[in-house]
Amino acid sequence: MSDLSTSIREVRMGHMAARAERAPDGIVRVRSNEQLAPYPRSIVDAIAQWAEKTPDALMVADRNSAFGDWRRLSYAQVMAAIGPLGQALLDTGLSQDRPLIILSGNEIEHLLLGLAAIWVGIPYAPISPAYSLISTDFGKLRHIAGLLTPGMIYASDGEKFGPAIDAVFDRTVSLVVKTNPPSHRASRLFEDLAATPVTDAVAQAHDAITPDTIAKVLFTSGSTGMPKGVITTNRMMACNQEMIRTALAFLKDEPPVLLDWMPWNHVAGSSHNTGIAFYNGGSFYIDDGQPTPAKIGNTLRNLHDVQPTIYLTVPKGYEFLVAAFDEDHEVRRKFFSRMKLMQYAGASLSQHVFDGMDRAARAELGQRVMIITGYGSTETAPFAFTTTWPVQEAGHIGLPAAGMEIKLVPNGDKMELRLKGPNVTPGYWRDAEKTRDAFDEEGFYKIGDAVRLAEENDLSRGFVFDGRVSEDFKLSTGTWVNFASVRKMVIGACAPLIRDVVLTGADLNHLGALIFPDFEACARHAGLPAGTDLAQIADHAAVKDKFATELAALASRATGSSNHIARAHVMIAPPDIDKGEVTDKGSINQRAVLAARRDLVEALYAEPAPAGILDLPRKG
């Protein structure tokens, strides 16, 4: 466990407080006590202000190639690029009804096109590259294209994205590429758009945008069905950054520096993280690494060049850093040299990773660095809750952001969370039914989650995530299963060999688990070389024994059928994006897995247990 007596590096945080009112019907209303300071009409207006104030300050940088030098653009250079690109978008006839769609990932060209679109009031939609490059049927991309009716497609590499473009988009839709224009389809190069002569139309279009103008559409997988387009307005993006700055007060003291890999088709990367840099006059380095064995080396190389002041990643990213710090003390030194705050999102941070980051900070600095987390969704832009104090409990989401109001509605033995504020979406793109279903009669967004107080009767300690309202289920005995708590226990018991788990048992007589292993971690545990067949990894005696031992120990600690995993199966096949088993965020879609792997679910309840099923000690 971390040594919590060790001092924390000083960082100026905002004050967060809230007040609650309980109605006779059990509904609790909680409002932030913090006033939301004025904010600009749009995030691009904030960028323009910094271009006037600090024109030569570095705004964005990326790698020119896999091992090339950094390409760097100042605030003034970004503003100079926005006008010609905005003119090109207007000349092509793009509008609020014919938006820009971006298929490729994070790079300077992507950023400039997106900002230019916002500048002239044209929505844009960054799409998960996996829908073009990993999917084999392009089903999700086809659905998105039909919903958006785009006026222009941008893809960094025309050949790489060519098969998806040819399969999905009509040839009348304008295509722009950075490199490798396709030989069989008309296209333009990005550099040609960037040379477009600017007319008064750009200034007129910019003057016409309002806080309610749609800035972009972000597609979220949700738990079922095809992706839905979350409308993101100028107001949502701008006010959300002011909410963040209210909580993370140190952002006002000096321009932040970020090194970030999170994909821009997801709200955390494209709105939250880039916004922290740009809203506060900071520098954003696009990390070409990822928290995977193949790409973590790029992140470590980039950390030798860039010393962030705030770091935001998923728990797996911190897990890789802990391992690297033990081997490379120089990268550890540089990582912590200017670090004021670390934040994680997307999943719970395992205790051994939390302890490892604390240990590394104390070894380098003689003190800890604050780690926090927050809570929100694409529909909340995403920042809605945060702690302004160190996180000690997984799932602790803190208090609502300045300017927000929440409503807690009794739902069984839980309190369902609903939210209202200027950062909440007005709805879903061209989907009146989903929009109507997403809000209650008072206009509160129904996020589908439950929360509870971290400490009973003490609102000042904030809230803890208490699972998805729809994910809890009953066993055949009528016993309720708290999905979130059981999932957390299984992952904690099997870390670091586990990626995620799908629980079974609705209307059945015991709990089962379909375990998706972390194949890289399992291979390391078994001493297997890189590239070993996945089935061989999952079937290795050392891996099977480890899962059996840890799950048996977990079963021995169970207090009853509601938290006792009786049988488990370690999956060989990874989740399939075409079957909807994995979202573009990388999380597991529980319902889709249960539907697609019905035979494996049935095997968990067959008598006797089939070969390959872990039959664990039973309670009672």
C-alpha positions as CSV (number, residue, x, y, z in Angstrom):
1,M,0.0,0.0,0.0
2,S,1.1,3.6,-0.6
3,D,2.7,5.5,2.3
4,L,0.0,8.1,2.7
5,S,2.0,9.9,5.4
6,T,4.4,11.1,2.7
7,S,3.8,14.7,1.7
8,I,2.3,15.6,-1.7
9,R,3.9,18.0,-4.1
10,E,2.1,21.3,-3.7
11,V,-0.4,22.1,-6.4
12,R,-3.1,24.8,-6.4
13,M,-6.5,23.2,-6.6
14,G,-9.9,24.9,-6.6
15,H,-12.4,24.6,-3.8
16,M,-15.4,22.4,-4.4
17,A,-18.5,22.3,-2.3
18,A,-22.1,21.4,-2.9
19,R,-25.5,21.5,-1.1
20,A,-28.2,18.9,-1.1
21,E,-32.0,19.0,-0.6
22,R,-34.1,15.8,-0.1
23,A,-37.7,15.7,-1.2
24,P,-40.4,13.7,0.5
25,D,-40.4,11.3,-2.5
26,G,-36.8,10.4,-1.8
27,I,-35.3,12.4,-4.7
28,V,-32.2,14.3,-3.7
29,R,-31.1,17.4,-5.6
30,V,-27.4,18.5,-5.3
31,R,-26.1,21.8,-6.6
32,S,-22.5,23.0,-6.8
33,N,-21.8,26.0,-4.6
34,E,-19.2,27.2,-7.0
35,Q,-20.1,30.0,-9.5
36,L,-19.1,29.3,-13.1
37,A,-16.9,32.2,-14.3
38,P,-17.6,33.8,-17.7
39,Y,-16.4,31.8,-20.7
40,P,-16.0,32.7,-24.4
41,R,-18.5,31.9,-27.1
42,S,-16.3,29.1,-28.5
43,I,-13.0,27.3,-27.8
44,V,-11.7,28.8,-31.1
45,D,-12.3,32.3,-29.7
46,A,-10.1,31.3,-26.7
47,I,-7.4,30.2,-29.1
48,A,-7.6,33.5,-31.0
49,Q,-7.1,35.4,-27.8
50,W,-4.0,33.4,-27.0
51,A,-2.7,34.1,-30.5
52,E,-2.9,37.8,-29.8
53,K,-1.4,37.5,-26.3
54,T,1.3,34.9,-26.9
55,P,1.6,34.5,-30.7
56,D,4.9,32.7,-30.7
57,A,4.0,30.2,-27.9
58,L,4.0,26.6,-29.0
59,M,0.4,25.4,-29.4
60,V,0.7,21.9,-31.0
61,A,3.4,19.5,-32.1
62,D,3.4,16.0,-33.6
63,R,6.0,13.7,-35.1
64,N,6.8,14.2,-38.7
65,S,7.2,10.5,-39.1
66,A,7.6,7.4,-36.9
67,F,11.1,8.5,-36.0
68,G,11.2,12.0,-37.3
69,D,11.5,15.4,-35.5
70,W,8.7,17.3,-34.0
71,R,6.6,19.4,-36.3
72,R,5.6,22.5,-34.2
73,L,3.0,25.2,-34.7
74,S,2.6,28.3,-32.6
75,Y,-0.7,29.9,-31.8
76,A,-0.2,32.5,-34.5
77,Q,0.6,29.8,-37.1
78,V,-2.5,27.9,-36.2
79,M,-4.7,31.0,-36.6
80,A,-3.0,31.7,-39.9
81,A,-3.9,28.2,-41.1
82,I,-7.6,28.4,-40.0
83,G,-8.7,31.1,-42.5
84,P,-7.7,29.3,-45.8
85,L,-9.0,25.9,-44.5
86,G,-12.3,27.5,-43.4
87,Q,-12.6,29.1,-46.9
88,A,-12.0,25.8,-48.6
89,L,-14.7,24.2,-46.4
90,L,-17.2,26.9,-47.3
91,D,-16.2,26.7,-51.0
92,T,-17.0,23.0,-51.0
93,G,-20.5,23.7,-49.8
94,L,-20.2,22.3,-46.3
95,S,-22.9,23.4,-43.8
96,Q,-24.7,22.4,-40.6
97,D,-26.5,19.8,-42.8
98,R,-23.4,18.6,-44.7
99,P,-20.6,18.3,-42.2
100,L,-17.0,17.3,-42.4
101,I,-16.1,13.7,-41.5
102,I,-12.5,12.8,-40.4
103,L,-11.6,9.1,-40.6
104,S,-8.0,9.1,-39.5
105,G,-6.4,9.7,-36.2
106,N,-4.5,12.4,-34.2
107,E,-2.3,14.7,-36.3
108,I,-1.8,18.4,-36.9
109,E,-3.9,18.3,-40.2
110,H,-6.8,16.7,-38.3
111,L,-6.6,19.4,-35.7
112,L,-6.4,22.3,-38.2
113,L,-9.4,21.0,-40.2
114,G,-11.5,20.5,-37.1
115,L,-10.7,24.0,-35.7
116,A,-11.3,25.6,-39.2
117,A,-14.7,23.9,-39.3
118,I,-15.7,25.2,-35.9
119,W,-14.4,28.7,-36.8
120,V,-16.8,28.9,-39.8
121,G,-19.7,27.2,-38.1
122,I,-19.5,23.8,-39.8
123,P,-19.9,20.7,-37.6
124,Y,-17.2,18.0,-38.0
125,A,-17.2,14.4,-36.9
126,P,-14.0,12.5,-36.0
127,I,-14.6,8.8,-36.4
128,S,-12.8,5.9,-34.8
129,P,-10.1,4.7,-37.3
130,A,-11.0,1.2,-36.2
131,Y,-14.3,1.5,-38.1
132,S,-12.2,1.8,-41.3
133,L,-9.1,-0.2,-40.6
134,I,-10.1,-3.0,-38.3
135,S,-13.7,-3.7,-39.2
136,T,-14.2,-6.0,-42.1
137,D,-17.8,-5.2,-42.9
138,F,-17.7,-1.4,-42.3
139,G,-21.1,-1.7,-40.7
140,K,-20.6,1.1,-38.2
141,L,-19.0,3.4,-40.6
142,R,-21.8,2.9,-43.1
143,H,-24.4,3.7,-40.4
144,I,-22.5,6.8,-39.4
145,A,-22.2,8.0,-43.0
146,G,-25.9,7.5,-43.6
147,L,-26.7,9.5,-40.5
148,L,-24.2,12.4,-41.2
149,T,-24.6,12.9,-44.9
150,P,-21.2,14.5,-45.0
151,G,-20.0,17.0,-47.6
152,M,-16.3,16.2,-47.2
153,I,-14.2,13.3,-46.1
154,Y,-10.7,13.7,-44.8
155,A,-8.3,10.8,-44.4
156,S,-4.6,11.1,-43.8
157,D,-3.6,8.3,-46.1
158,G,-5.7,7.8,-49.2
159,E,-4.6,4.3,-49.9
160,K,-4.8,3.1,-46.3
161,F,-8.4,4.3,-45.9
162,G,-9.3,3.6,-49.5
163,P,-11.1,0.3,-49.1
164,A,-13.4,1.8,-46.4
165,I,-14.0,5.0,-48.4
166,D,-14.9,3.0,-51.6
167,A,-17.2,0.7,-49.7
168,V,-19.1,3.4,-47.9
169,F,-19.1,6.8,-49.5
170,D,-20.6,8.0,-52.7
171,R,-18.1,9.4,-55.2
172,T,-19.9,12.7,-55.1
173,V,-18.6,13.4,-51.6
174,S,-15.4,15.4,-51.7
175,L,-12.3,13.6,-50.6
176,V,-9.2,15.2,-49.1
177,V,-6.0,13.4,-48.2
178,K,-2.6,14.3,-46.8
179,T,-0.7,11.6,-48.7
180,N,-1.2,8.8,-51.2
181,P,-4.3,10.1,-53.2
182,P,-6.2,7.2,-54.7
183,S,-5.7,6.7,-58.4
184,H,-9.3,5.6,-59.0
185,R,-11.2,8.4,-57.2
186,A,-11.0,12.2,-57.4
187,S,-9.4,13.8,-54.4
188,R,-7.5,16.9,-53.2
189,L,-4.4,17.2,-51.1
190,F,-4.6,18.9,-47.7
191,E,-1.8,21.2,-48.8
192,D,-3.9,22.6,-51.6
193,L,-6.8,23.4,-49.2
194,A,-4.3,25.2,-47.0
195,A,-3.4,27.5,-49.9
196,T,-7.0,28.6,-50.5
197,P,-7.3,32.4,-50.9
198,V,-9.4,33.9,-48.1
199,T,-12.4,36.1,-48.7
200,D,-14.8,38.0,-46.4
201,A,-17.0,34.9,-46.3
202,V,-14.7,33.4,-43.5
203,A,-15.1,36.4,-41.2
204,Q,-18.9,36.6,-41.9
205,A,-19.3,32.9,-41.1
206,H,-17.3,33.2,-37.9
207,D,-19.2,36.2,-36.8
208,A,-22.5,34.2,-37.2
209,I,-21.6,31.4,-34.9
210,T,-23.2,31.3,-31.5
211,P,-22.7,29.3,-28.3
212,D,-25.4,27.0,-29.5
213,T,-23.9,26.4,-32.9
214,I,-22.9,22.7,-33.3
215,A,-19.1,22.4,-33.2
216,K,-18.8,18.6,-33.7
217,V,-20.6,15.3,-33.5
218,L,-18.9,12.6,-31.4
219,F,-20.1,9.0,-31.9
220,T,-20.4,6.9,-28.9
221,S,-21.0,3.1,-29.0
222,G,-23.2,2.9,-26.0
223,S,-24.1,-0.5,-24.5
224,T,-26.2,-1.7,-27.4
225,G,-26.8,-1.0,-31.1
226,M,-25.1,1.2,-33.6
227,P,-23.1,4.3,-32.6
228,K,-25.2,7.4,-31.9
229,G,-24.0,10.9,-32.7
230,V,-23.7,13.2,-29.6
231,I,-24.2,16.8,-30.5
232,T,-21.4,19.0,-29.1
233,T,-22.0,22.7,-29.1
234,N,-19.6,25.6,-28.8
235,R,-21.1,26.3,-25.4
236,M,-20.5,22.8,-24.1
237,M,-16.8,22.9,-25.1
238,A,-16.1,26.4,-23.8
239,C,-18.0,26.1,-20.5
240,N,-16.5,22.7,-19.8
241,Q,-13.0,24.1,-19.9
242,E,-14.0,26.8,-17.5
243,M,-15.4,24.1,-15.2
244,I,-12.1,22.3,-15.4
245,R,-10.1,25.4,-14.7
246,T,-12.3,26.2,-11.7
247,A,-11.4,22.8,-10.2
248,L,-7.8,22.6,-11.3
249,A,-6.9,26.1,-10.4
250,F,-3.2,25.7,-11.2
251,L,-4.1,25.8,-14.9
252,K,-4.4,29.6,-14.4
253,D,-0.9,30.0,-13.0
254,E,1.1,28.9,-16.1
255,P,0.3,27.4,-19.5
256,P,0.1,23.6,-19.1
257,V,2.2,21.2,-21.1
258,L,0.5,17.9,-22.2
259,L,1.8,14.8,-24.0
260,D,-1.3,12.9,-25.0
261,W,-2.2,9.9,-27.1
262,M,-5.9,9.6,-26.4
263,P,-7.9,9.3,-29.7
264,W,-9.7,12.3,-30.9
265,N,-12.8,10.4,-31.9
266,H,-13.5,10.1,-28.2
267,V,-14.5,13.0,-26.0
268,A,-11.6,12.6,-23.5
269,G,-8.9,13.1,-26.2
270,S,-10.6,15.6,-28.5
271,S,-12.4,17.9,-26.1
272,H,-11.1,17.4,-22.6
273,N,-7.4,17.0,-23.1
274,T,-6.8,19.2,-26.1
275,G,-9.0,21.8,-24.5
276,I,-7.0,21.9,-21.3
277,A,-4.0,23.0,-23.4
278,F,-5.6,25.4,-25.8
279,Y,-8.0,27.1,-23.4
280,N,-5.2,27.9,-21.1
281,G,-2.6,28.9,-23.7
282,G,-0.6,25.7,-23.2
283,S,1.3,23.3,-25.4
284,F,-0.1,20.0,-26.7
285,Y,2.3,17.3,-27.9
286,I,0.5,14.6,-29.9
287,D,1.9,11.3,-28.6
288,D,2.4,8.7,-31.3
289,G,2.6,6.0,-28.6
290,Q,-0.2,4.1,-26.9
291,P,-0.5,1.9,-23.8
292,T,0.3,-1.3,-25.7
293,P,3.5,-3.4,-25.9
294,A,4.0,-2.4,-29.5
295,K,3.7,1.4,-28.9
296,I,4.6,2.2,-25.3
297,G,8.2,2.6,-26.5
298,N,7.1,5.7,-28.5
299,T,5.6,7.3,-25.4
300,L,8.8,6.7,-23.4
301,R,10.9,8.2,-26.2
302,N,8.6,11.2,-26.3
303,L,8.8,11.6,-22.5
304,H,12.6,12.1,-22.9
305,D,11.7,15.1,-25.1
306,V,8.6,16.5,-23.4
307,Q,8.1,17.0,-19.6
308,P,4.4,17.4,-19.0
309,T,2.9,19.4,-16.2
310,I,-0.3,17.4,-16.2
311,Y,-0.7,13.8,-17.4
312,L,-4.0,12.1,-18.4
313,T,-4.3,8.5,-19.4
314,V,-6.1,5.2,-18.9
315,P,-5.0,2.8,-16.1
316,K,-3.2,0.6,-18.5
317,G,-1.0,3.5,-19.5
318,Y,0.1,4.0,-15.9
319,E,0.7,0.3,-15.6
320,F,3.2,0.5,-18.5
321,L,4.8,3.6,-16.9
322,V,5.3,1.8,-13.6
323,A,7.2,-1.0,-15.3
324,A,9.3,1.4,-17.4
325,F,10.3,3.5,-14.4
326,D,11.8,0.5,-12.7
327,E,14.1,0.1,-15.7
328,D,14.6,3.6,-17.0
329,H,15.3,6.1,-14.2
330,E,16.0,8.9,-16.7
331,V,12.5,8.7,-18.1
332,R,11.2,8.6,-14.5
333,R,13.2,11.7,-13.7
334,K,11.9,13.6,-16.7
335,F,8.3,12.5,-16.2
336,F,8.1,13.8,-12.7
337,S,10.3,16.9,-13.2
338,R,7.4,19.3,-13.8
339,M,4.4,17.1,-13.0
340,K,1.7,18.8,-10.9
341,L,-1.1,16.4,-11.3
342,M,-2.0,12.9,-12.7
343,Q,-5.5,11.9,-13.7
344,Y,-6.9,8.6,-14.9
345,A,-10.1,7.8,-16.7
346,G,-11.9,4.9,-18.4
347,A,-11.6,2.3,-15.7
348,S,-10.5,1.8,-12.1
349,L,-6.8,2.1,-11.3
350,S,-5.6,-1.1,-9.7
351,Q,-4.0,-0.8,-6.3
352,H,-0.7,-2.2,-7.4
353,V,-0.5,0.4,-10.2
354,F,-1.5,3.2,-7.9
355,D,1.2,2.1,-5.4
356,G,3.7,1.8,-8.2
357,M,3.2,5.4,-9.4
358,D,3.4,6.6,-5.8
359,R,6.6,4.6,-5.2
360,A,8.2,6.1,-8.4
361,A,7.3,9.6,-7.4
362,R,8.7,9.2,-3.9
363,A,11.9,7.7,-5.3
364,E,12.4,10.6,-7.6
365,L,11.0,13.5,-5.6
366,G,10.9,12.4,-2.0
367,Q,7.1,13.2,-2.1
368,R,4.0,12.0,-3.8
369,V,2.2,13.6,-6.8
370,M,-1.5,14.0,-6.6
371,I,-3.6,11.5,-8.5
372,I,-7.2,12.3,-9.1
373,T,-10.1,11.0,-11.2
374,G,-13.4,12.4,-12.4
375,Y,-16.6,11.4,-14.0
376,G,-18.6,12.3,-17.1
377,S,-19.6,11.1,-20.5
378,T,-19.6,12.3,-24.1
379,E,-23.0,13.9,-23.4
380,T,-21.5,16.0,-20.6
381,A,-18.6,17.3,-22.8
382,P,-17.2,15.3,-20.7
383,F,-16.2,16.9,-17.4
384,A,-19.1,16.7,-14.8
385,F,-17.5,15.5,-11.5
386,T,-14.0,15.5,-10.0
387,T,-12.1,15.3,-6.8
388,T,-9.8,18.2,-5.9
389,W,-8.1,16.0,-3.3
390,P,-6.1,12.8,-3.7
391,V,-8.1,9.7,-4.7
392,Q,-7.8,6.9,-2.1
393,E,-10.8,4.8,-3.2
394,A,-11.4,3.3,-6.7
395,G,-14.5,4.8,-8.2
396,H,-14.4,8.0,-6.1
397,I,-15.7,10.7,-8.5
398,G,-15.9,13.7,-6.2
399,L,-18.4,16.5,-6.4
400,P,-20.3,18.1,-9.3
401,A,-18.5,20.8,-11.4
402,A,-19.2,24.5,-11.0
403,G,-22.5,25.4,-12.6
404,M,-24.0,21.9,-12.5
405,E,-27.1,20.5,-10.8
406,I,-27.7,16.8,-10.3
407,K,-30.7,14.8,-9.3
408,L,-30.6,11.4,-7.5
409,V,-33.6,9.3,-8.1
410,P,-34.3,6.1,-6.0
411,N,-34.0,3.1,-8.3
412,G,-34.3,-0.2,-6.4
413,D,-31.6,-0.1,-3.7
414,K,-29.6,2.5,-5.6
415,M,-29.7,6.2,-6.4
416,E,-29.8,6.9,-10.1
417,L,-27.8,9.9,-11.3
418,R,-29.3,12.6,-13.6
419,L,-27.5,15.8,-14.6
420,K,-28.2,19.3,-15.8
421,G,-25.9,22.1,-16.8
422,P,-24.6,24.2,-19.7
423,N,-22.1,21.4,-20.6
424,V,-24.9,18.9,-21.3
425,T,-25.7,18.0,-24.9
426,P,-29.0,19.1,-26.4
427,G,-29.4,15.6,-27.9
428,Y,-28.4,13.2,-30.6
429,W,-27.8,14.0,-34.2
430,R,-30.9,13.4,-36.3
431,D,-32.4,11.1,-33.7
432,A,-35.4,12.6,-32.0
433,E,-36.4,9.3,-30.3
434,K,-33.0,8.8,-28.6
435,T,-32.9,12.4,-27.6
436,R,-36.4,12.2,-26.1
437,D,-35.5,9.1,-24.1
438,A,-32.3,10.6,-22.8
439,F,-33.9,13.3,-20.7
440,D,-36.5,13.3,-18.0
441,E,-39.5,15.6,-17.7
442,E,-37.4,18.3,-16.0
443,G,-34.7,18.2,-18.7
444,F,-32.1,16.2,-16.7
445,Y,-29.9,14.0,-18.7
446,K,-30.3,10.3,-17.7
447,I,-26.8,9.0,-17.7
448,G,-27.8,5.5,-16.6
449,D,-25.4,5.3,-13.7
450,A,-25.9,5.1,-9.9
451,V,-23.8,6.9,-7.3
452,R,-23.6,6.9,-3.5
453,L,-21.9,9.1,-0.9
454,A,-18.3,8.3,-0.2
455,E,-19.0,8.8,3.5
456,E,-22.6,8.5,4.8
457,N,-24.1,11.9,5.8
458,D,-21.0,13.8,4.6
459,L,-21.5,15.4,1.3
460,S,-18.2,17.2,1.4
461,R,-16.4,13.9,0.7
462,G,-18.2,13.5,-2.6
463,F,-19.7,10.6,-4.4
464,V,-18.6,7.1,-5.5
465,F,-19.6,5.4,-8.7
466,D,-22.1,2.6,-7.9
467,G,-22.5,0.9,-11.2
468,R,-24.8,1.0,-14.2
469,V,-28.4,0.9,-13.2
470,S,-29.1,-1.5,-16.1
471,E,-26.2,-3.9,-15.4
472,D,-27.3,-5.3,-12.0
473,F,-29.4,-8.5,-12.2
474,K,-31.0,-11.2,-10.1
475,L,-30.0,-14.8,-9.7
476,S,-32.8,-17.4,-9.8
477,T,-33.0,-17.1,-6.0
478,G,-34.1,-13.5,-6.3
479,T,-30.7,-12.3,-4.9
480,W,-29.5,-9.1,-6.5
481,V,-26.0,-9.0,-8.0
482,N,-24.2,-5.6,-7.9
483,F,-22.4,-5.9,-11.2
484,A,-19.9,-3.1,-10.6
485,S,-18.6,-4.4,-7.3
486,V,-18.3,-8.0,-8.4
487,R,-16.5,-6.9,-11.6
488,K,-14.1,-4.8,-9.5
489,M,-13.4,-7.8,-7.2
490,V,-12.6,-10.1,-10.1
491,I,-10.3,-7.7,-11.9
492,G,-8.6,-6.9,-8.7
493,A,-8.0,-10.5,-7.9
494,C,-6.7,-11.4,-11.3
495,A,-4.6,-8.3,-12.1
496,P,-2.5,-7.8,-14.1
497,L,-3.4,-10.9,-16.1
498,I,-6.9,-9.7,-16.9
499,R,-8.3,-7.1,-19.3
500,D,-12.0,-7.3,-18.4
501,V,-14.7,-9.7,-17.3
502,V,-18.3,-10.4,-18.4
503,L,-20.6,-11.7,-15.6
504,T,-23.3,-14.2,-16.2
505,G,-26.1,-15.5,-14.0
506,A,-29.3,-13.5,-14.7
507,D,-32.2,-15.7,-13.6
508,L,-29.7,-18.6,-13.1
509,N,-28.6,-20.3,-9.9
510,H,-25.0,-19.0,-9.6
511,L,-22.6,-16.4,-10.9
512,G,-20.2,-17.2,-13.8
513,A,-17.5,-15.2,-15.5
514,L,-16.2,-14.9,-19.0
515,I,-12.6,-13.6,-18.5
516,F,-10.9,-11.6,-21.3
517,P,-7.2,-12.0,-20.4
518,D,-4.4,-9.4,-21.0
519,F,-2.5,-11.7,-23.4
520,E,0.7,-9.7,-23.2
521,A,0.7,-9.8,-19.4
522,C,-0.2,-13.5,-19.5
523,A,2.7,-14.2,-21.9
524,R,5.1,-12.5,-19.6
525,H,3.8,-14.4,-16.6
526,A,4.3,-17.7,-18.5
527,G,7.7,-16.7,-19.9
528,L,6.4,-17.0,-23.5
529,P,8.0,-15.0,-26.3
530,A,6.2,-12.2,-28.2
531,G,4.1,-13.4,-31.0
532,T,3.0,-16.6,-29.3
533,D,-0.4,-17.8,-30.4
534,L,-3.2,-16.5,-28.2
535,A,-4.7,-20.0,-27.7
536,Q,-1.3,-21.2,-26.5
537,I,-1.0,-18.3,-24.1
538,A,-4.5,-18.9,-22.6
539,D,-4.0,-22.6,-22.3
540,H,-0.5,-22.4,-20.7
541,A,-0.4,-24.2,-17.4
542,A,1.1,-21.2,-15.6
543,V,-1.7,-19.0,-16.8
544,K,-4.5,-21.4,-16.0
545,D,-3.0,-22.1,-12.6
546,K,-2.7,-18.5,-11.8
547,F,-6.4,-17.7,-12.7
548,A,-7.6,-20.8,-10.9
549,T,-5.6,-19.9,-7.7
550,E,-6.7,-16.3,-7.6
551,L,-10.4,-17.1,-8.4
552,A,-10.4,-19.8,-5.8
553,A,-9.1,-17.4,-3.2
554,L,-11.7,-14.9,-4.2
555,A,-14.4,-17.5,-3.9
556,S,-13.2,-18.4,-0.4
557,R,-13.8,-14.8,0.6
558,A,-17.3,-14.6,-0.9
559,T,-20.1,-13.7,1.6
560,G,-22.8,-15.3,-0.4
561,S,-24.2,-16.1,-3.9
562,S,-24.4,-12.5,-4.9
563,N,-20.6,-12.2,-5.0
564,H,-19.4,-15.7,-5.4
565,I,-18.0,-16.6,-8.8
566,A,-18.8,-20.3,-9.1
567,R,-17.4,-21.0,-12.6
568,A,-15.2,-19.1,-15.0
569,H,-13.8,-19.5,-18.5
570,V,-10.7,-17.8,-19.8
571,M,-11.4,-16.6,-23.3
572,I,-9.1,-17.3,-26.2
573,A,-10.8,-15.1,-28.8
574,P,-10.5,-11.4,-28.2
575,P,-13.6,-9.2,-28.3
576,D,-14.8,-8.6,-31.9
577,I,-15.5,-5.0,-33.0
578,D,-17.8,-6.1,-35.8
579,K,-20.0,-8.0,-33.4
580,G,-20.1,-5.0,-31.1
581,E,-18.3,-6.8,-28.3
582,V,-15.8,-4.0,-27.9
583,T,-16.5,-0.3,-28.1
584,D,-14.3,2.3,-29.9
585,K,-13.1,3.3,-26.4
586,G,-11.8,-0.3,-25.9
587,S,-14.3,-1.2,-23.2
588,I,-16.2,-4.4,-23.2
589,N,-19.9,-4.4,-24.3
590,Q,-21.3,-6.8,-21.8
591,R,-24.6,-7.4,-23.6
592,A,-23.0,-8.0,-27.0
593,V,-20.6,-10.5,-25.5
594,L,-23.4,-12.5,-23.8
595,A,-25.3,-12.5,-27.1
596,A,-22.4,-13.5,-29.3
597,R,-21.0,-16.2,-27.0
598,R,-24.2,-17.8,-25.9
599,D,-22.6,-21.3,-26.2
600,L,-19.8,-20.4,-23.7
601,V,-22.4,-19.0,-21.3
602,E,-24.3,-22.2,-21.5
603,A,-21.1,-24.2,-20.8
604,L,-20.7,-22.3,-17.5
605,Y,-24.0,-23.9,-16.3
606,A,-23.7,-27.4,-17.8
607,E,-23.4,-30.5,-15.6
608,P,-20.8,-31.7,-15.2
609,A,-18.6,-28.8,-16.0
610,P,-17.1,-29.2,-19.5
611,A,-13.3,-29.3,-20.0
612,G,-11.8,-25.8,-19.9
613,I,-14.2,-24.4,-17.4
614,L,-12.8,-23.5,-14.0
615,D,-15.1,-25.0,-11.4
616,L,-14.5,-23.1,-8.2
617,P,-15.4,-24.0,-4.6
618,R,-19.0,-23.3,-3.9
619,K,-20.5,-21.6,-0.9
620,G,-23.0,-23.3,1.2
